[in-house]
């Protein structure tokens, strides 16, 4: 949890309530002098603080407390990656072809998906759970890989020939729509 981010949110929330004791300028001093408790939840930060400006005390002699709820969400730990073409590269430049290792894994996965589909169709495998157990894969892996059996023939041909652009691999080809034209469109390919 990013402590500095949480601390800044708490200080800003306290200051927004107009709580600025005259002798405290620093945010950390404000937190030390007023903070009772901070609870960090999935979508909120709950702050309990005492009002130092209020010299009056309640009947039991305890400073008055108040609660503030601050909307919050944790920043993503993985940042999305984008391919940014260099300025010097012309827009009509051909992309680099798929890496040999990625191509081999992709072609192998397509073959495996077609074999599993045949097993389901001819009854030699009763379910994807049975395939997962016999092949030592998770059920999720089998289901995702099975979607590769429905790739367009042009995509499969390009994969086997190594003509797919770099960046298109097993992950980007799983769960594509069944319409072949849509598959090409989503991947930005024209055949």
N, C-alpha and C positions, 0 to 999 in steps of 0.2 A: 504494500500500500504506500503510495507516495505521501510521506508525512508533510512535506512542504506544501503540497497542494491542499491537503486537508487543513493544515494550519492557516493558510491564506483564506480559505473559505470561512473558517470559524471567526477569524479576526474581522473580516469584512462584514459578516453577519452581526457581530457584536457592535461594530461601528455604525452599521446601518440602523441599529436600534437607538442610536444616539448615545451610546455608552463610551464616553471618552473622559475618564477621570483626569483632572487637570494635571496631575503629576506624572501621567503615563502617556508617552508618545509612541513608544516601541510596541509592536504587536505582541511580542513574546511577553513583555511586562503586563500587557492587558490580559493575556491568557492566564499567566501565573496568578494574577491578583483576583480574577473574577471567575475562572473556570472551576466548575465542580465536577462535571463528567462529560465525556464525549463518546457517543455510540455511533459507530460507522456500520450502516446497513447497506443492502444492495443498492437502494435508490435514494437514500437520505442519510444525512448526518444529523443526529439528535444531540443538541447541546443543552446542558443544564449549567446555568451560571448564577452567581450572586450579584446583586446590584450594589456595588461599592459606593456609588454616589449617594445612595439612600442611607443617610445616617440614622434614620429612624429604624428601630428594630421592632419586630412583632412582640407579642405578649411574652413569649418564651425567651426572648433575648437573642434570637437567631436572625441573621440578615435575610431579607426576602430573596427568594430564588425565582428564576423564570426559565422557561424552556423555549428553544428555537429549533425549528426543523428546517434543514437546508437541503434542497434537491441536489443530488449528486449521482454521478455514475463513474465507474472506474474507466480510465482510458484503456483502449485496446492495447494488448501487449504486442501483438503482431501488426505491423503496419502493412497495408496493401501495397503491392509492388506494381508499378506500371512501366511499360516499355516506352522509353522516350527516344525517338530517333534523333541522331545528331543533326544539327542545323545544316551541315554541309551535305547530308545525304539527300538526294532527290526523292521526291514523293513517289516516283514510279520505279524506284530501285527494288530489286528482288530481295525478299527476306532470306536469311540464312536457312539452309535445310536443317531438318531434325537431326539431332545427334545420333550417332550409330547405336550407342547403348540404349537411348530412349526408343529408337525405332525397333530394336530387338525386343525390348520389353513389351512394346505396344503390339507388335505382330504376334508375339507369344500369347498375350492376353486375349487378342481377337480369336486366335485359334482355340484357346481354352474355352472361351465363351460359346463358340460354335459347337464344340464337342459337348459341353454341358447342355446346350439347347437340344441337340440330337438325343442325348440321354433322357431328357424330360419328354421329348416327343415320342420316342419309341418305347418308353416305359422301363428302360433299364435303370432309371433312377426315379423314385416315386416323388421326390420333392427336392427343393433347393437345400433343405436342412440335411437331407441324406447326402447330397453332393458335398456340402460343407464338411460333414463329418468324415466322409471317405477321402476327401482331398486335403484335409487338415487346414481349411480356411474358415473364417468366421462366416456366418450367414450373411452379414452385411457385405462382405467382400464378394461373395458369390453373386448376390443380387446386383451389386454395382457392376461387376464384370459381365454378367449376362446381358446387360444393356448394350455391350459392344457387339453382340451378335446381330444387332439391328442397324448397324452403320450402313451408309450408302455404299454400293459397290465402288464408286469412284473414290471415296475416302479410304476404303480398304486397299484399293489398288495403289493410291498415292502413298499410303503407309508402307506397303510392301516394297515399293520402288524407292522409298526414302525421299519422296517429293513433298512431304508435308513441311510447312514452315516450322522453324524452331519455336518451341513454346506450346505447340499442340501435342499433347501426349495423352496418356491413359486418363488422367484426371479430367482434362477438358473435354474428352470424348464420351465420358460416362453420362448417362441420363439426358442425352440429346432427344429432341422430339422425334417421333417415328417418321415424319415426312422428310424425305431426303433433301428436298430443296431448302427446307427450314434448317436442316443440319448445316448445309453449305453456307447459308446466309448468316447463321449465328456465329460460325467460325470465321466469317469474312473471306470465304474462299469462292472462287468462281471457276467452275470446270466447264 
